[in-house]
Amino acid sequence: MDLERRIEQLEAKMKAMELELNELRRERPGMGDPRQQPVNPGAHAQRPVQPQFPPQAPYTAPQAPGAAYPNPPGAQPYQGHPGQQPMPGRPGVPGYPGVPGMGPYPGQPGTAGYQAQAGPHQGQPGQGPYYGQPRPAGPQAQRPPKPPKPPVDWEHAIARVWLPRVFIVVLLLGVLWGFIAAVSAGYLTQPVRCLLGLVAAGAMYFFGERQVRAQREGLAQVLLGGSVAVLMLTFFAAHHLYELIPSWLAFLLYILSIALGVWTAVRRRSQTLVIIMTVGGYLIPFLVKSTEPNAWIAAGFELVFSLAMTALSIRYAYRAAYFVSIGVLHLPLMILYMAGDFEGSRHVFLGAVFLQHALLLVLSLVRPHRHRVDETVSLMTGFGLVVLWIYALYNQAGGPGPESMMLIIWAVIYSLIALWRVMSARLPHEYMAIATCAWLLWLVEIVSREALPLSVLIEASLGLGLGILLRSRMQQLTSAILYLFGGLGILQLIIHEILSIETLSWIALLASLAGLSAVLRRHIAEEWQRKVPDILMWSAALLSIVFLTEVTSVLTRNLSFDLQHLILSAEYALYAIIVIIYGVMVRKSMVRLAGLIVLLITLLKVIFFDLPGVSLAVRAILFIGLGVAGIAVSRILYKRKGADPEAPPGPPAGTPPLPPE
């Protein structure tokens, strides 16, 4: 009845709108019908004004198909060619679109010149939805509007999500206090207490299943997880507090409780329950009372349980549970090792860590469907934890020990995997980066302090080259950090002897900067990297001056003060000339500019550092030498300017002159 009443009201409104529209058309005849508008208003401005025909009555119903518009008095209606039937689309027939290729006439609905009448408008039967009003332009006008964002249902969030979580804790506290009060009064014996715990766990599990069927997921997860927690606490009380069950039986019951929770979580597809059961499973070795703890059993159980939960998380694509099962393993292992007397069994704990990381490495290679970010994070974080375990358990201050052998084993493994990935036409991003870090740690173990910066620099240079050739951003970033570490270490070295590891380190640094600059110039693909080779070459040029200063100080330390400054300034000037000549030969203006800057630095050194302390004869020699060097350089640059391709090229030889304009 309600629907029929609404339909009647709608029909009444439509009739009222139609009557109002007819009244508006009577007041302004010809404005409501676009067919009575002139087709080309501009043409009437050029012709003499014709007498207007009497206005016609506005139509209130559509004309019959094929009917022509009324013609003026005395005019013949359009009949077409002899024998031709009138067709829709002819002039004078409704629906005439105009000549092909001609746009719509001015005033047509949907065009820029058309303006609909003010007030309500009711289209005629059979007309389009945009008749009498501007047609929306663009494809976006046809899209439905975006639905408004639903408001936050605070009642649902509080009553169905957080309320059960809060009040289940309140309920458990009340039950616990009542239990303590009953025990203090002597009403509950130890077996009865354990039996009540089992009943409470069963009741919570039963009601949790009912909440699942009632689609109350938040309350159901709380009850199901709480039932397993109460069950484990009951077994803990029976074993640890009351000594009603032996250790092996308590251990077995703990495992069965966790298995029940995991089975429930998988059946209900609940990642939250999987995480809760993972954390609870790691606590099992701490809940078993043992007079002689066994490292193999404790660490072995933690490892097997971690691998099982990792496989389960991968199987059901639980990302959070995956990281919990991997990362939390190290915490119980560390607590077990520190709490027990396991100094002689440290290889057991390290073996558990090694096996877990080996499993992650194998999974990253053989899994058909992989999540690259998860694998990269788990592999690199896992290798870092492995290194921490190695140094925590086997680091010895007396020199290289077992830790160096362990590090080189992992370095070789990751290097071989990276090589295999390259040969298989696959990118070895994380494997190559981990191998680079492993080799660095091994070098730190076996190389002396003086040779360590050189070793790190060589490894980082090779790693950067591989990263550039293979276009591996991760390898480039890792090697760049190591290169910076090695370069800063070399800059702190002071050369005391020419034939020394310090001199070799400086030479390696300068050569690596030049080599990396050359490699980058050939393999740079992005625009923002174009300045990197120039930065490396400028760094090499500045460091070459420092190196020359160090070497000259060693060679001239037995000479007088005047000769030391004279020789050093001469070396600076000679170095500047060599750089400028090289820039002229390779036709690089940047290289020539670097030589000129070095020559100016030499002049400033002579003026501000050498003149106050040297004799007049040395001053004369310095200024004569610098003057000759400056004039010679200017002559060289002036002579080679015409042959420099960087200058604006002129017309080739033999080209006839252009005719005058």
Disulfide bonds with the S-S distance in Angstrom:
none
